[in-house]
Amino acid sequence: QQQVKQSPQSLIVQKGGISIINCAYENTAFDYFPWYQQFPGKGPALLIAIRPDVSEKKEGRFTISFNKSAKQFSLHIMDSQPGDSATYFCAASFYSGGSNYKLTFGKGTLLTVNP
Amino acid sequence: DTGVSQNPRHKITKRGQNVTFRCDPISEHNRLYWYRQTLGQGPEFLTYFQNEAQLEKSRLLSDRFSAERPKGSFSTLEIQRTEQGDSAMYLCASSFTRELFFGEGSRLTVL
């Protein structure tokens, strides 16, 4: 059972364009939604995160939009740069006891930004 | 470097051998997680420690897998009698709050 569904699987964008990656979740207990960026051979790095009490969060060129009623959230990368080329993962978590905030990840989106 | 450290970074082994991975979390983090990532997939949760106590294990963690975190500091993940299906990147993450910080992973190749 895939609890977090991510799309598209891959995305090609021109330099300066907007990259949009979408995720949908099923478990209404999820209350924390981060996005991670992963370069080849490296571990995932936290990019930006949102809680369901806000509809949007912006940090620099990265924005998360959150729609609680639709159980969807998305990552927007403005002015995309070749250095943004990486795999992006959405994730979700809820408190599952014992101070455990384990993350459930989507399958990832491979972003390629052409110069 | 004060990030999460994992060793070894790469391990190639023959089927049936035992392997052990080590994770050194960020020093003030009391929570430690192990994840497994296969090619083209997102990380999958394996197990969770709060301090030295292992509080949750995924059904993905078969009897051949064992994890420890003695004294609530570093952690080890051992895989006994490795199988080709164990080939993956094993990621360790630590946290003090809800933000998980991942290491660079230990890539296992089972021949």
Backbone of each chain as ProteinMPNN parsed JSONL, in Angstrom:
{"seq_chain_A": "QQQVKQSPQSLIVQKGGISIINCAYENTAFDYFPWYQQFPGKGPALLIAIRPDVSEKKEGRFTISFNKSAKQFSLHIMDSQPGDSATYFCAASFYSGGSNYKLTFGKGTLLTVNP", "coords_chain_A": {"N_chain_A": [[0.854, -1.187, 0.0], [0.753, 2.022, -1.092], [1.307, 4.896, 0.504], [1.924, 7.511, -0.012], [1.717, 9.16, -2.93], [3.52, 10.113, -5.732], [4.105, 12.4, -8.394], [5.307, 13.986, -11.436], [7.098, 11.036, -12.591], [9.446, 11.668, -13.827], [10.937, 14.742, -14.934], [11.53, 17.341, -17.161], [12.923, 20.475, -17.503], [13.418, 23.761, -18.728], [16.157, 25.972, -18.152], [15.479, 28.568, -15.901], [12.801, 28.159, -15.928], [9.689, 26.968, -14.388], [9.485, 24.391, -12.07], [7.317, 21.803, -11.219], [6.175, 19.574, -8.861], [4.106, 16.982, -7.763], [2.257, 15.618, -4.998], [0.221, 13.162, -3.372], [-1.64, 12.071, -0.592], [-2.92, 9.512, 1.61], [-3.429, 8.87, 4.262], [-5.045, 10.445, 6.794], [-3.976, 11.072, 9.203], [-1.447, 12.007, 8.878], [0.698, 14.73, 9.549], [2.813, 16.322, 8.935], [4.83, 17.449, 6.39], [7.469, 17.054, 4.515], [9.882, 17.955, 1.963], [12.474, 16.373, 0.217], [15.735, 16.573, -1.231], [17.806, 14.82, -3.404], [20.991, 14.044, -4.512], [22.899, 12.124, -6.917], [24.415, 9.308, -5.414], [24.409, 10.408, -2.909], [22.94, 11.107, 0.352], [19.452, 11.797, 1.139], [18.534, 15.228, 1.415], [17.046, 17.57, 3.532], [14.776, 19.876, 2.256], [12.544, 21.687, 2.387], [9.665, 22.116, 4.465], [6.23, 21.552, 5.505], [3.374, 22.136, 7.583], [-0.046, 21.073, 8.113], [-1.61, 23.245, 8.863], [-1.17, 25.501, 7.451], [-1.4, 26.906, 4.138], [0.526, 27.435, 2.328], [4.062, 27.618, 1.931], [7.052, 29.358, 1.672], [10.427, 29.326, 0.708], [13.001, 30.99, -0.347], [13.624, 30.107, -3.645], [11.953, 27.99, -3.535], [8.741, 26.63, -3.034], [6.109, 25.306, -1.122], [2.894, 24.149, -1.746], [-0.156, 23.481, -0.166], [-3.005, 21.46, 0.087], [-5.386, 20.662, 2.095], [-7.989, 19.556, 2.095], [-8.101, 18.201, -0.304], [-6.094, 16.458, 0.107], [-3.505, 16.795, -0.916], [-0.254, 17.931, -1.918], [2.288, 20.11, -3.15], [5.43, 20.82, -4.743], [7.02, 23.708, -5.805], [9.478, 24.925, -7.882], [10.936, 27.81, -8.528], [12.395, 29.737, -11.212], [14.176, 27.709, -12.193], [17.331, 26.041, -12.04], [20.297, 24.602, -13.566], [21.786, 23.388, -11.529], [19.814, 22.501, -9.85], [19.096, 20.084, -10.729], [18.256, 16.933, -9.831], [17.024, 14.253, -7.734], [13.844, 14.437, -6.359], [12.016, 14.007, -3.419], [8.86, 13.661, -1.966], [7.433, 13.495, 1.291], [5.818, 12.209, 4.249], [4.655, 12.375, 7.622], [3.524, 11.183, 10.843], [2.803, 11.267, 14.342], [3.703, 8.351, 15.838], [3.893, 7.192, 18.289], [6.116, 6.755, 21.133], [7.816, 8.872, 20.604], [8.287, 8.691, 17.923], [8.691, 9.734, 14.731], [8.542, 8.684, 12.099], [9.194, 8.822, 8.595], [7.216, 8.537, 5.645], [7.889, 7.949, 2.357], [7.441, 9.27, -0.99], [7.846, 7.943, -4.356], [9.663, 9.403, -5.757], [10.921, 12.019, -7.941], [12.683, 12.553, -10.813], [14.396, 15.299, -11.643], [15.433, 17.209, -14.327], [17.204, 19.954, -15.337], [17.644, 21.792, -18.08], [20.319, 23.638, -19.58]], "CA_chain_A": [[0.0, 0.0, 0.0], [1.566, 3.211, -1.191], [0.574, 5.92, 1.234], [2.233, 8.807, -0.597], [1.876, 8.992, -4.364], [4.245, 11.256, -6.266], [4.143, 12.506, -9.86], [5.597, 12.897, -12.366], [8.274, 10.218, -12.283], [10.576, 12.45, -14.305], [10.539, 16.075, -15.37], [12.585, 18.106, -17.819], [12.563, 21.889, -17.5], [14.469, 24.653, -19.206], [16.698, 26.927, -17.181], [14.628, 29.725, -15.706], [11.408, 27.745, -15.89], [9.112, 26.543, -13.106], [9.337, 22.941, -11.913], [6.208, 21.5, -10.307], [6.081, 18.161, -8.505], [2.894, 16.81, -6.975], [2.109, 14.44, -4.147], [-1.076, 12.947, -2.758], [-1.547, 11.135, 0.514], [-4.181, 8.868, 1.973], [-3.618, 8.803, 5.709], [-5.364, 11.783, 7.33], [-3.194, 11.301, 10.428], [-0.2, 12.706, 8.528], [0.625, 16.133, 9.94], [4.097, 16.981, 8.644], [5.06, 17.098, 4.983], [8.727, 17.623, 4.022], [10.444, 17.595, 0.672], [13.899, 16.107, 0.258], [16.483, 16.621, -2.491], [18.873, 13.834, -3.366], [21.908, 13.963, -5.645], [23.416, 10.749, -7.072], [25.436, 8.873, -4.473], [24.3, 11.137, -1.646], [21.716, 10.887, 1.086], [18.451, 12.86, 0.969], [18.732, 16.438, 2.215], [15.797, 18.288, 3.745], [14.69, 21.107, 1.468], [11.497, 22.547, 2.928], [8.602, 21.296, 5.048], [5.015, 22.295, 5.829], [2.361, 21.489, 8.407], [-1.341, 21.269, 7.45], [-2.35, 24.422, 9.309], [-0.921, 26.584, 6.491], [-1.635, 26.449, 2.769], [1.693, 27.685, 1.491], [5.292, 28.014, 2.6], [8.046, 29.721, 0.675], [11.8, 29.544, 1.157], [13.797, 31.287, -1.531], [12.962, 29.735, -4.897], [11.153, 26.781, -3.295], [7.449, 26.869, -2.401], [5.182, 24.187, -0.963], [1.476, 24.457, -1.679], [-0.804, 22.385, 0.546], [-4.461, 21.436, -0.001], [-5.761, 19.653, 3.076], [-9.231, 18.878, 1.72], [-7.793, 17.298, -1.417], [-4.98, 15.6, 0.552], [-2.454, 16.943, -1.908], [0.705, 19.004, -1.726], [3.171, 20.195, -4.3], [6.663, 21.618, -4.652], [7.278, 24.563, -6.952], [10.822, 25.478, -7.927], [10.933, 28.951, -9.44], [13.684, 30.056, -11.821], [14.95, 26.475, -12.067], [18.725, 26.126, -12.468], [20.903, 23.28, -13.801], [22.204, 22.838, -10.242], [18.653, 21.905, -9.19], [18.91, 18.743, -11.282], [18.381, 15.974, -8.734], [15.772, 13.54, -7.469], [13.093, 15.065, -5.277], [11.086, 13.11, -2.748], [7.942, 14.161, -0.957], [7.303, 12.573, 2.408], [4.807, 12.576, 5.233], [4.813, 11.649, 8.881], [2.639, 11.485, 11.967], [3.344, 10.741, 15.593], [3.256, 6.959, 15.972], [4.204, 6.694, 19.628], [7.53, 6.644, 21.464], [8.528, 9.985, 19.947], [8.634, 8.212, 16.592], [8.131, 10.511, 13.637], [9.08, 8.1, 10.879], [8.698, 9.38, 7.351], [6.817, 7.698, 4.518], [8.334, 8.679, 1.182], [6.993, 8.969, -2.335], [8.835, 7.209, -5.145], [10.666, 10.317, -6.272], [10.837, 12.646, -9.263], [13.988, 12.936, -11.339], [14.308, 16.6, -12.305], [16.557, 17.634, -15.16], [17.074, 21.334, -15.788], [18.545, 22.002, -19.212], [20.878, 25.001, -19.604]], "C_chain_A": [[0.891, 1.238, 0.0], [0.803, 4.368, -0.576], [0.812, 7.318, 0.699], [2.552, 8.588, -2.074], [2.442, 10.258, -4.97], [4.24, 11.218, -7.785], [4.686, 13.867, -10.263], [6.821, 12.103, -11.914], [9.54, 10.935, -12.715], [10.057, 13.74, -14.919], [11.738, 16.772, -15.988], [12.102, 19.539, -17.971], [13.734, 22.693, -18.058], [14.908, 25.587, -18.091], [15.806, 28.16, -17.116], [13.152, 29.392, -15.608], [10.956, 27.341, -14.489], [8.962, 25.023, -13.117], [8.235, 22.701, -10.886], [6.124, 19.99, -10.113], [4.921, 17.998, -7.53], [2.915, 15.536, -6.141], [0.704, 14.384, -3.572], [-0.915, 11.905, -1.668], [-2.923, 10.613, 0.88], [-4.47, 8.958, 3.471], [-3.85, 10.199, 6.288], [-4.65, 12.064, 8.646], [-1.87, 12.004, 10.131], [-0.335, 14.184, 8.896], [1.936, 16.883, 9.73], [4.527, 16.491, 7.276], [6.344, 17.775, 4.498], [9.024, 17.203, 2.582], [11.947, 17.427, 0.841], [14.478, 16.147, -1.148], [17.623, 15.632, -2.381], [19.675, 13.86, -4.654], [22.467, 12.54, -5.722], [24.528, 10.447, -6.073], [25.407, 9.562, -3.128], [23.013, 10.77, -0.931], [20.726, 12.01, 0.835], [18.736, 14.023, 1.917], [17.408, 17.186, 2.318], [15.84, 19.633, 3.034], [13.747, 22.107, 2.128], [10.394, 21.645, 3.465], [7.416, 22.173, 5.413], [4.139, 21.471, 6.761], [0.989, 21.856, 7.844], [-2.131, 22.48, 7.913], [-2.075, 25.648, 8.435], [-1.074, 26.032, 5.081], [-0.424, 26.645, 1.87], [2.877, 28.078, 2.357], [6.352, 28.237, 1.539], [9.4, 29.907, 1.332], [12.653, 29.735, -0.094], [13.021, 30.941, -2.796], [12.012, 28.541, -4.735], [9.873, 27.127, -2.531], [6.687, 25.554, -2.296], [3.772, 24.757, -0.936], [0.758, 23.249, -1.097], [-2.32, 22.526, 0.468], [-4.964, 20.307, 0.884], [-7.003, 18.877, 2.639], [-9.006, 17.87, 0.591], [-6.714, 16.283, -1.048], [-3.878, 15.586, -0.498], [-1.504, 18.054, -1.504], [1.706, 18.959, -2.871], [4.38, 21.08, -3.995], [6.812, 22.402, -5.946], [8.7, 25.101, -6.827], [10.814, 26.573, -8.988], [12.329, 29.153, -10.008], [14.629, 28.849, -11.72], [16.334, 26.612, -12.707], [19.295, 24.721, -12.713], [21.365, 22.603, -12.503], [21.064, 22.244, -9.438], [18.39, 20.493, -9.684], [19.249, 17.7, -10.217], [17.08, 15.178, -8.674], [15.112, 14.166, -6.249], [12.071, 14.076, -4.732], [10.151, 13.921, -1.855], [7.835, 13.089, 0.126], [6.216, 13.08, 3.345], [5.049, 11.78, 6.498], [3.701, 12.021, 9.847], [3.255, 10.852, 13.192], [2.8, 9.333, 15.804], [3.663, 6.347, 17.296], [5.697, 6.597, 19.883], [8.391, 7.688, 20.821], [8.99, 9.61, 18.547], [7.921, 9.033, 15.533], [8.656, 9.983, 12.303], [8.391, 8.685, 9.654], [8.292, 8.27, 6.386], [7.09, 8.507, 3.267], [7.535, 8.312, -0.061], [8.123, 8.303, -3.103], [9.87, 8.106, -5.81], [10.382, 10.84, -7.662], [12.237, 13.058, -9.676], [13.833, 14.21, -12.156], [15.59, 16.87, -13.083], [16.276, 19.047, -15.634], [18.112, 21.564, -16.877], [19.031, 23.442, -19.265], [20.379, 25.82, -20.782]], "O_chain_A": [[1.662, 1.481, 0.928], [-0.24, 4.771, -1.091], [0.002, 8.217, 0.925], [3.527, 7.921, -2.422], [1.914, 11.349, -4.754], [4.354, 10.154, -8.393], [4.541, 14.826, -9.504], [7.492, 12.48, -10.953], [10.579, 10.831, -12.063], [8.911, 13.828, -15.36], [12.826, 16.79, -15.412], [11.018, 19.792, -18.497], [14.896, 22.331, -17.872], [14.128, 25.941, -17.207], [15.428, 28.724, -18.143], [12.341, 30.245, -15.246], [11.734, 27.369, -13.535], [8.393, 24.445, -14.043], [8.22, 23.316, -9.82], [6.016, 19.229, -11.075], [4.773, 18.779, -6.589], [3.505, 14.525, -6.522], [0.077, 15.413, -3.319], [-0.136, 10.963, -1.812], [-3.948, 11.188, 0.513], [-5.62, 9.104, 3.884], [-2.949, 11.037, 6.272], [-4.714, 13.184, 9.153], [-1.24, 12.541, 11.042], [-1.348, 14.816, 8.596], [2.136, 17.961, 10.291], [4.585, 15.288, 7.021], [6.315, 18.944, 4.111], [8.478, 16.225, 2.071], [12.607, 18.222, 1.511], [13.811, 15.805, -2.124], [18.331, 15.606, -1.374], [19.126, 13.719, -5.747], [22.506, 11.832, -4.716], [25.461, 11.233, -5.909], [26.279, 9.331, -2.291], [22.104, 10.193, -1.527], [21.119, 13.077, 0.363], [19.126, 13.825, 3.068], [16.731, 17.409, 1.315], [16.782, 20.413, 3.177], [14.129, 23.247, 2.393], [10.209, 20.531, 2.974], [7.561, 23.38, 5.609], [4.17, 20.241, 6.724], [0.873, 22.869, 7.153], [-3.225, 22.724, 7.405], [-2.668, 26.707, 8.643], [-0.899, 24.835, 4.853], [-0.358, 26.084, 0.777], [2.734, 28.766, 3.367], [6.531, 27.425, 0.631], [9.518, 30.554, 2.373], [12.98, 28.78, -0.799], [11.904, 31.417, -2.999], [11.35, 28.135, -5.69], [9.912, 27.824, -1.517], [6.624, 24.783, -3.253], [3.482, 25.711, -0.213], [1.032, 22.115, -1.491], [-2.86, 23.595, 0.752], [-4.97, 19.144, 0.482], [-7.054, 17.658, 2.803], [-9.646, 16.819, 0.545], [-6.451, 15.352, -1.809], [-3.388, 14.534, -0.91], [-1.898, 19.006, -0.83], [1.939, 17.913, -3.476], [4.349, 21.95, -3.125], [6.741, 21.841, -7.04], [9.076, 25.661, -5.797], [10.7, 26.302, -10.184], [13.324, 28.792, -9.38], [15.746, 28.969, -11.218], [16.487, 27.215, -13.769], [18.817, 23.753, -12.122], [21.334, 21.377, -12.399], [21.304, 21.555, -8.446], [17.555, 19.782, -9.124], [20.39, 17.606, -9.764], [16.16, 15.401, -9.46], [15.762, 14.393, -5.228], [11.361, 13.406, -5.482], [10.6, 14.766, -1.081], [8.12, 11.916, -0.117], [5.761, 14.219, 3.245], [5.573, 10.666, 6.464], [3.028, 13.039, 9.686], [4.132, 9.995, 13.085], [1.592, 9.138, 15.932], [3.767, 5.126, 17.418], [6.469, 6.38, 18.949], [9.559, 7.443, 20.52], [9.974, 10.155, 18.047], [6.693, 9.025, 15.45], [9.155, 10.748, 11.478], [7.201, 8.997, 9.664], [8.926, 7.217, 6.316], [6.588, 9.621, 3.121], [7.02, 7.201, -0.18], [9.22, 8.117, -2.577], [10.85, 7.613, -6.369], [9.698, 10.198, -8.46], [12.9, 13.822, -8.975], [13.22, 14.206, -13.224], [16.693, 16.768, -12.544], [15.246, 19.313, -16.253], [19.315, 21.533, -16.617], [18.257, 24.369, -19.024], [20.761, 26.98, -20.933]]}, "seq_chain_B": "DTGVSQNPRHKITKRGQNVTFRCDPISEHNRLYWYRQTLGQGPEFLTYFQNEAQLEKSRLLSDRFSAERPKGSFSTLEIQRTEQGDSAMYLCASSFTRELFFGEGSRLTVL", "coords_chain_B": {"N_chain_B": [[33.114, 17.888, 10.336], [29.753, 17.829, 11.229], [27.594, 16.281, 10.621], [25.432, 13.412, 9.953], [27.145, 10.406, 10.002], [28.158, 7.66, 8.041], [29.406, 4.359, 7.732], [30.743, 1.354, 6.216], [31.014, 3.285, 3.14], [30.635, 1.948, 0.795], [30.009, -1.482, 0.136], [30.88, -4.566, -1.007], [29.864, -7.845, -1.269], [29.769, -11.425, -1.003], [27.059, -13.622, -1.644], [25.482, -14.954, 1.21], [27.34, -14.162, 3.058], [28.03, -12.227, 6.049], [27.288, -8.831, 6.859], [28.062, -5.626, 8.253], [26.911, -2.418, 9.078], [27.704, 0.88, 10.1], [26.463, 3.673, 11.929], [26.913, 6.974, 12.823], [25.255, 9.27, 14.575], [24.104, 12.748, 14.556], [25.367, 14.512, 17.279], [23.681, 15.514, 19.41], [21.26, 14.386, 18.914], [18.548, 12.347, 19.802], [16.983, 10.531, 18.534], [17.04, 7.902, 16.182], [17.081, 6.531, 12.955], [16.8, 3.851, 10.605], [16.8, 3.351, 7.157], [15.996, 1.838, 3.992], [16.954, 2.014, 0.63], [16.174, 1.343, -2.653], [17.083, 1.193, -6.149], [15.636, 3.804, -7.941], [13.54, 4.117, -6.215], [11.821, 5.488, -3.324], [13.173, 6.099, -0.023], [12.69, 3.452, 2.37], [11.271, 2.757, 5.477], [12.992, 1.074, 8.058], [13.765, 0.639, 10.836], [13.569, 2.06, 14.182], [15.093, 3.966, 16.731], [14.899, 5.271, 20.004], [17.03, 6.967, 21.9], [18.737, 4.351, 23.425], [16.861, 2.433, 23.049], [15.142, 0.23, 20.951], [12.369, 0.93, 19.302], [10.59, 0.487, 17.226], [10.087, -1.753, 14.555], [10.129, -2.441, 11.127], [8.129, -4.564, 9.014], [9.699, -5.182, 6.928], [12.126, -5.74, 7.955], [13.663, -8.495, 8.169], [14.335, -11.641, 9.916], [17.0, -11.933, 9.509], [18.13, -9.534, 9.766], [19.539, -7.264, 12.078], [19.584, -4.668, 14.429], [21.308, -2.36, 16.467], [21.791, -0.018, 19.153], [23.884, 0.749, 21.159], [24.188, 2.288, 24.32], [22.918, 4.498, 23.377], [24.229, 5.967, 21.446], [26.167, 5.638, 18.736], [24.975, 3.546, 16.026], [24.479, 0.204, 14.836], [23.842, -1.794, 11.978], [23.248, -4.996, 11.149], [23.431, -7.489, 8.699], [22.726, -10.753, 8.232], [23.753, -13.691, 6.5], [23.616, -12.79, 3.742], [21.545, -11.96, 0.924], [20.906, -11.696, -2.628], [18.812, -9.959, -3.005], [19.129, -8.182, -0.971], [20.694, -6.17, -1.816], [21.153, -2.784, -1.903], [20.815, 0.71, -0.957], [21.635, 1.635, 2.249], [20.345, 3.732, 4.529], [20.918, 6.001, 7.157], [19.351, 8.011, 9.566], [19.057, 10.827, 11.747], [17.486, 12.612, 14.451], [16.289, 15.383, 16.426], [14.066, 16.796, 16.635], [11.199, 16.902, 14.541], [12.457, 16.98, 12.161], [14.278, 15.05, 10.034], [17.615, 14.128, 9.572], [19.677, 12.936, 7.145], [22.325, 10.56, 6.578], [25.003, 9.891, 4.199], [24.7, 7.374, 3.348], [25.118, 3.776, 3.04], [26.17, 1.745, 0.583], [25.223, -1.401, -0.454], [26.258, -4.197, -2.223], [25.413, -7.327, -3.249], [26.837, -10.164, -4.431]], "CA_chain_B": [[31.755, 17.679, 9.827], [28.918, 17.412, 12.336], [26.428, 15.6, 10.095], [25.327, 11.976, 10.183], [28.246, 9.711, 9.335], [27.908, 6.238, 7.84], [30.545, 3.578, 7.24], [31.47, 1.896, 5.073], [30.164, 3.889, 2.117], [30.338, 0.89, -0.167], [30.373, -2.823, 0.567], [30.568, -5.636, -1.96], [30.011, -9.1, -0.559], [29.214, -12.596, -1.678], [25.842, -14.158, -1.039], [25.718, -15.825, 2.348], [28.232, -13.524, 4.03], [27.434, -11.242, 6.96], [27.823, -7.476, 6.74], [27.643, -4.701, 9.311], [27.036, -1.003, 8.779], [27.726, 1.725, 11.295], [25.936, 5.032, 11.786], [27.169, 7.92, 13.91], [24.281, 10.362, 14.381], [24.443, 14.068, 15.077], [25.607, 14.187, 18.683], [22.605, 15.815, 20.348], [20.02, 13.756, 18.464], [18.216, 11.148, 20.547], [16.241, 9.615, 17.675], [17.843, 7.368, 15.085], [16.277, 5.728, 12.033], [17.417, 3.18, 9.467], [15.961, 3.217, 5.96], [16.588, 1.147, 2.844], [16.547, 2.623, -0.639], [16.574, 0.631, -3.864], [17.183, 2.059, -7.313], [14.385, 4.324, -8.471], [12.502, 4.131, -5.189], [12.072, 6.314, -2.164], [13.621, 5.35, 1.16], [11.672, 2.704, 3.103], [11.587, 2.658, 6.905], [13.358, -0.241, 8.585], [13.688, 0.556, 12.281], [13.673, 3.332, 14.896], [15.599, 3.962, 18.101], [14.933, 6.478, 20.823], [18.189, 6.657, 22.746], [19.223, 2.996, 23.155], [15.721, 1.526, 22.907], [14.591, 0.015, 19.62], [10.942, 1.039, 19.575], [9.76, 0.028, 16.12], [10.738, -2.467, 13.466], [9.262, -2.675, 9.982], [8.044, -5.96, 8.559], [10.788, -5.371, 5.967], [13.302, -6.163, 8.705], [13.532, -9.932, 8.404], [15.117, -12.177, 11.03], [18.427, -11.855, 9.185], [18.565, -8.17, 10.051], [19.49, -6.849, 13.465], [20.121, -3.334, 14.646], [21.576, -2.017, 17.863], [22.281, 1.321, 19.444], [24.357, 0.678, 22.549], [24.433, 3.55, 25.023], [22.226, 5.596, 22.732], [25.107, 6.799, 20.617], [26.199, 5.12, 17.371], [24.119, 2.382, 15.791], [24.932, -0.74, 13.823], [22.853, -2.613, 11.286], [23.897, -6.203, 10.664], [22.656, -8.383, 7.844], [23.323, -12.082, 8.219], [23.458, -14.568, 5.347], [23.098, -11.859, 2.741], [20.931, -12.444, -0.319], [21.013, -10.691, -3.68], [17.751, -8.986, -2.793], [19.534, -7.208, 0.049], [21.448, -5.112, -2.477], [20.415, -1.526, -1.731], [21.486, 1.741, -0.17], [21.115, 1.655, 3.61], [20.441, 5.109, 4.994], [20.694, 6.276, 8.563], [18.922, 9.389, 9.814], [18.882, 11.139, 13.154], [16.691, 13.821, 14.658], [15.921, 15.802, 17.772], [12.677, 17.208, 16.436], [10.597, 16.13, 13.451], [13.326, 17.06, 10.982], [15.232, 13.964, 9.952], [18.826, 14.433, 8.828], [20.196, 11.671, 6.631], [23.707, 10.398, 6.178], [25.181, 9.672, 2.776], [24.306, 6.012, 3.049], [26.061, 2.677, 2.802], [25.65, 0.969, -0.542], [25.547, -2.828, -0.382], [26.107, -5.015, -3.423], [25.571, -8.749, -2.947], [27.1, -10.893, -5.684]], "C_chain_B": [[30.867, 17.145, 10.949], [27.651, 16.737, 11.857], [26.411, 14.144, 10.496], [26.39, 11.264, 9.348], [27.935, 8.226, 9.223], [29.145, 5.565, 7.251], [30.209, 2.097, 7.2], [30.521, 2.531, 4.064], [29.752, 2.858, 1.07], [30.814, -0.451, 0.387], [29.925, -3.805, -0.509], [30.838, -6.957, -1.256], [29.417, -10.232, -1.376], [27.976, -13.063, -0.921], [26.191, -15.123, 0.09], [26.625, -15.231, 3.411], [27.441, -12.562, 4.914], [28.083, -9.882, 6.727], [27.287, -6.626, 7.884], [27.911, -3.277, 8.872], [26.971, -0.22, 10.086], [27.19, 3.102, 10.966], [26.3, 5.826, 13.032], [26.245, 9.122, 13.719], [24.859, 11.704, 14.815], [24.377, 13.97, 16.598], [24.421, 14.447, 19.61], [21.27, 15.162, 19.981], [19.753, 12.451, 19.207], [17.465, 10.118, 19.701], [17.114, 9.176, 16.512], [16.988, 6.404, 14.284], [17.192, 5.042, 11.018], [16.375, 3.048, 8.36], [16.734, 2.418, 4.916], [16.052, 1.795, 1.576], [17.073, 1.794, -1.797], [16.465, 1.577, -5.05], [15.804, 2.488, -7.812], [13.237, 4.368, -7.479], [12.836, 5.125, -4.086], [12.562, 5.467, -1.005], [12.443, 4.672, 1.869], [12.142, 2.502, 4.539], [11.915, 1.223, 7.295], [13.159, -0.32, 10.097], [13.982, 1.909, 12.915], [14.17, 3.107, 16.313], [15.313, 5.311, 18.757], [15.964, 6.186, 21.909], [18.637, 5.222, 22.434], [18.091, 2.009, 22.888], [15.236, 1.45, 21.452], [13.075, -0.078, 19.762], [10.051, 0.582, 18.433], [10.615, -0.656, 15.073], [9.729, -2.7, 12.358], [9.205, -4.164, 9.665], [9.104, -6.251, 7.499], [12.035, -5.919, 6.651], [13.155, -7.636, 9.065], [14.427, -10.359, 9.563], [16.617, -12.105, 10.761], [19.014, -10.466, 9.49], [18.52, -7.927, 11.556], [20.166, -5.494, 13.598], [20.274, -3.101, 16.135], [21.984, -0.564, 17.973], [22.732, 1.342, 20.903], [24.629, 2.06, 23.103], [23.809, 4.747, 24.325], [23.091, 6.487, 21.881], [25.095, 6.283, 19.182], [25.269, 3.916, 17.253], [24.78, 1.486, 14.75], [23.743, -1.485, 13.249], [23.59, -3.805, 10.697], [22.929, -7.007, 9.811], [23.385, -9.713, 7.798], [22.885, -12.837, 6.963], [22.845, -13.759, 4.201], [22.573, -12.574, 1.503], [21.029, -11.334, -1.356], [19.954, -9.612, -3.536], [18.057, -7.959, -1.717], [20.319, -6.054, -0.559], [20.62, -3.827, -2.482], [21.337, -0.505, -1.094], [20.827, 1.732, 1.212], [21.418, 3.035, 4.201], [20.15, 5.194, 6.484], [20.274, 7.745, 8.686], [18.82, 9.605, 11.315], [18.078, 12.427, 13.277], [16.568, 14.122, 16.138], [14.471, 16.276, 17.784], [12.085, 16.351, 15.312], [11.444, 16.16, 12.179], [14.352, 15.936, 11.019], [16.399, 14.382, 9.077], [19.473, 13.105, 8.448], [21.705, 11.728, 6.419], [23.781, 10.115, 4.691], [24.935, 8.224, 2.371], [25.456, 5.037, 2.905], [25.463, 1.81, 1.702], [26.14, -0.462, -0.465], [25.276, -3.486, -1.725], [26.387, -6.459, -3.049], [25.698, -9.513, -4.257], [26.591, -12.327, -5.627]], "O_chain_B": [[31.186, 16.123, 11.556], [26.7, 16.626, 12.631], [27.252, 13.687, 11.271], [26.512, 11.495, 8.144], [27.499, 7.603, 10.191], [29.832, 6.122, 6.395], [29.467, 1.616, 8.057], [29.312, 2.314, 4.15], [28.645, 2.909, 0.535], [31.868, -0.546, 1.015], [28.749, -3.864, -0.87], [31.921, -7.163, -0.708], [28.658, -10.01, -2.32], [27.879, -12.908, 0.296], [27.063, -15.981, -0.045], [26.68, -15.73, 4.535], [26.335, -12.143, 4.572], [29.275, -9.793, 6.436], [26.203, -6.876, 8.411], [28.985, -2.959, 8.363], [26.286, -0.601, 11.035], [27.421, 3.636, 9.881], [26.029, 5.4, 14.155], [26.44, 9.909, 12.792], [25.957, 11.778, 15.366], [23.429, 13.403, 17.143], [24.183, 13.654, 20.521], [20.267, 15.368, 20.665], [20.603, 11.561, 19.246], [17.326, 8.964, 20.107], [17.84, 9.982, 15.93], [16.268, 5.574, 14.84], [18.224, 5.587, 10.626], [15.226, 2.682, 8.603], [17.962, 2.335, 4.956], [14.862, 2.086, 1.462], [18.278, 1.567, -1.91], [15.833, 2.63, -4.964], [14.93, 1.661, -8.069], [12.093, 4.625, -7.855], [13.983, 5.548, -3.936], [12.386, 4.249, -1.006], [11.351, 5.232, 1.959], [13.288, 2.118, 4.775], [11.215, 0.283, 6.916], [12.479, -1.219, 10.593], [14.564, 2.791, 12.284], [13.734, 2.187, 17.004], [15.468, 6.361, 18.133], [15.792, 5.281, 22.725], [18.894, 4.911, 21.271], [18.35, 0.859, 22.534], [14.96, 2.468, 20.817], [12.56, -1.065, 20.287], [8.869, 0.315, 18.648], [11.713, -0.205, 14.746], [8.599, -3.112, 12.62], [10.114, -4.923, 10.003], [9.384, -7.411, 7.198], [12.902, -6.496, 5.996], [12.606, -7.987, 10.11], [15.175, -9.555, 10.118], [17.417, -12.205, 11.691], [20.228, -10.267, 9.471], [17.573, -8.337, 12.229], [21.183, -5.218, 12.961], [19.481, -3.577, 16.948], [22.461, 0.041, 17.013], [22.046, 1.886, 21.768], [25.229, 2.902, 22.435], [24.135, 5.89, 24.646], [22.736, 7.635, 21.616], [24.105, 6.473, 18.476], [24.836, 3.346, 18.255], [25.538, 1.949, 13.899], [22.768, -1.767, 13.945], [24.46, -3.64, 9.842], [21.762, -7.179, 10.16], [24.537, -9.782, 7.369], [21.787, -12.634, 6.446], [21.723, -14.011, 3.76], [23.072, -13.623, 1.096], [21.213, -10.167, -1.008], [20.186, -8.463, -3.913], [17.329, -6.977, -1.564], [20.581, -5.06, 0.119], [19.508, -3.802, -3.011], [22.478, -0.803, -0.74], [19.603, 1.813, 1.322], [22.572, 3.438, 4.348], [19.244, 4.535, 6.995], [20.796, 8.608, 7.98], [18.531, 8.673, 12.065], [17.999, 13.224, 12.341], [16.719, 13.244, 16.988], [13.762, 16.174, 18.785], [12.452, 15.185, 15.166], [11.161, 15.431, 11.228], [15.191, 15.876, 11.918], [16.212, 14.919, 7.985], [19.774, 12.27, 9.301], [22.278, 12.778, 6.127], [22.763, 10.099, 4.0], [24.96, 7.892, 1.186], [26.605, 5.42, 2.682], [24.395, 1.221, 1.865], [27.346, -0.707, -0.417], [24.191, -3.345, -2.29], [27.48, -6.78, -2.583], [24.787, -9.511, -5.085], [26.734, -13.072, -6.597]]}, "name": "protein", "num_of_chains": 2, "seq": "QQQVKQSPQSLIVQKGGISIINCAYENTAFDYFPWYQQFPGKGPALLIAIRPDVSEKKEGRFTISFNKSAKQFSLHIMDSQPGDSATYFCAASFYSGGSNYKLTFGKGTLLTVNPDTGVSQNPRHKITKRGQNVTFRCDPISEHNRLYWYRQTLGQGPEFLTYFQNEAQLEKSRLLSDRFSAERPKGSFSTLEIQRTEQGDSAMYLCASSFTRELFFGEGSRLTVL"}
